[in-house]
Amino acid sequence: MIPEDLRYTAEHEWLAPAGEGTFRVGITHYAQDSLGDIVFVQLPEVGAAFDSGGSLGEVESTKSVSEIYAPVAGQVTAVNPALEGSPELINSDPYGDGWLVEIQATDPAAVDALLDAKAYEALTAA
């Protein structure tokens, strides 16, 4: 359950190209599975700017509350409106309908420094 075409962080976020230096961000299957049933998501406003590693928001589950971190520096260009009424989409479709935000990266090349699928698999197998 680790798509080959995405990039990953050690904090269990994924990135997918969304066009012209913009990247869609979500949390991985591994992360949502560890969290359990997600009941609430707090996300930033469109236009908010973040440094790489900065807190984008929180995911609250029946087990705990976890921070979501920006995988790259940039500005939020979109927030998934479906999560407001259906945060469980993160559990049922973490790489599809459960995406969190889109970020216009300050330095799109920074994505190359993130983990590929094989490296992320090794991280989660440890």
GICOR-V711900 format. One record per residue. RES is the residue in three letters. OMEGA is omega as a letter, one per 30 degrees, with the letter a starting at -180 (* if undefined). D_CENTER is the distance of its C-alpha to the mean C-alpha in Angstrom with 2 decimals. Layout:
res=RES omega=OMEGA d_center=D_CENTER
res=RES omega=OMEGA d_center=D_CENTER
//
This chain:
res=MET omega=l d_center=15.12
res=ILE omega=a d_center=13.39
res=PRO omega=a d_center=13.52
res=GLU omega=a d_center=15.55
res=ASP omega=a d_center=14.45
res=LEU omega=l d_center=10.86
res=ARG omega=a d_center=10.16
res=TYR omega=l d_center=8.60
res=THR omega=l d_center=8.87
res=ALA omega=l d_center=11.40
res=GLU omega=l d_center=9.32
res=HIS omega=l d_center=7.41
res=GLU omega=l d_center=3.95
res=TRP omega=l d_center=4.84
res=LEU omega=l d_center=6.47
res=ALA omega=l d_center=9.33
res=PRO omega=l d_center=12.33
res=ALA omega=l d_center=13.21
res=GLY omega=l d_center=16.56
res=GLU omega=l d_center=18.44
res=GLY omega=l d_center=16.04
res=THR omega=a d_center=13.24
res=PHE omega=l d_center=9.82
res=ARG omega=a d_center=7.48
res=VAL omega=l d_center=3.71
res=GLY omega=l d_center=2.39
res=ILE omega=a d_center=3.96
res=THR omega=l d_center=7.06
res=HIS omega=l d_center=10.48
res=TYR omega=a d_center=11.83
res=ALA omega=a d_center=9.81
res=GLN omega=l d_center=10.64
res=ASP omega=l d_center=14.06
res=SER omega=a d_center=14.69
res=LEU omega=a d_center=13.95
res=GLY omega=a d_center=16.23
res=ASP omega=a d_center=16.67
res=ILE omega=a d_center=14.17
res=VAL omega=a d_center=16.51
res=PHE omega=l d_center=14.92
res=VAL omega=l d_center=11.85
res=GLN omega=a d_center=12.58
res=LEU omega=a d_center=10.84
res=PRO omega=l d_center=12.54
res=GLU omega=l d_center=15.24
res=VAL omega=a d_center=15.37
res=GLY omega=l d_center=17.04
res=ALA omega=a d_center=15.58
res=ALA omega=a d_center=15.39
res=PHE omega=l d_center=13.54
res=ASP omega=l d_center=14.51
res=SER omega=a d_center=12.43
res=GLY omega=l d_center=11.59
res=GLY omega=a d_center=12.34
res=SER omega=l d_center=11.18
res=LEU omega=a d_center=9.16
res=GLY omega=a d_center=10.29
res=GLU omega=l d_center=10.81
res=VAL omega=l d_center=10.56
res=GLU omega=l d_center=14.18
res=SER omega=l d_center=15.61
res=THR omega=a d_center=19.24
res=LYS omega=a d_center=19.04
res=SER omega=l d_center=17.27
res=VAL omega=a d_center=15.02
res=SER omega=l d_center=12.04
res=GLU omega=l d_center=10.51
res=ILE omega=a d_center=6.95
res=TYR omega=l d_center=7.54
res=ALA omega=l d_center=7.64
res=PRO omega=l d_center=7.65
res=VAL omega=l d_center=10.62
res=ALA omega=l d_center=13.22
res=GLY omega=a d_center=13.75
res=GLN omega=l d_center=14.18
res=VAL omega=l d_center=12.23
res=THR omega=l d_center=14.05
res=ALA omega=l d_center=12.75
res=VAL omega=a d_center=11.31
res=ASN omega=a d_center=11.28
res=PRO omega=a d_center=14.77
res=ALA omega=a d_center=15.03
res=LEU omega=a d_center=12.98
res=GLU omega=a d_center=15.76
res=GLY omega=a d_center=18.28
res=SER omega=a d_center=16.41
res=PRO omega=a d_center=13.53
res=GLU omega=l d_center=14.64
res=LEU omega=l d_center=13.07
res=ILE omega=l d_center=9.96
res=ASN omega=a d_center=12.73
res=SER omega=a d_center=14.69
res=ASP omega=a d_center=12.41
res=PRO omega=a d_center=8.82
res=TYR omega=a d_center=8.97
res=GLY omega=a d_center=11.15
res=ASP omega=a d_center=12.05
res=GLY omega=l d_center=9.27
res=TRP omega=a d_center=6.71
res=LEU omega=a d_center=6.00
res=VAL omega=l d_center=7.32
res=GLU omega=a d_center=9.10
res=ILE omega=l d_center=10.31
res=GLN omega=a d_center=13.78
res=ALA omega=l d_center=13.83
res=THR omega=l d_center=16.96
res=ASP omega=a d_center=17.49
res=PRO omega=l d_center=15.94
res=ALA omega=l d_center=17.72
res=ALA omega=l d_center=15.58
res=VAL omega=a d_center=13.06
res=ASP omega=l d_center=16.03
res=ALA omega=l d_center=15.96
res=LEU omega=a d_center=12.70
res=LEU omega=l d_center=13.32
res=ASP omega=a d_center=14.46
res=ALA omega=a d_center=14.50
res=LYS omega=l d_center=17.79
res=ALA omega=l d_center=16.88
res=TYR omega=l d_center=13.79
res=GLU omega=l d_center=16.25
res=ALA omega=l d_center=18.77
res=LEU omega=a d_center=16.59
res=THR omega=l d_center=15.91
res=ALA omega=a d_center=19.55
res=ALA omega=* d_center=20.97
//
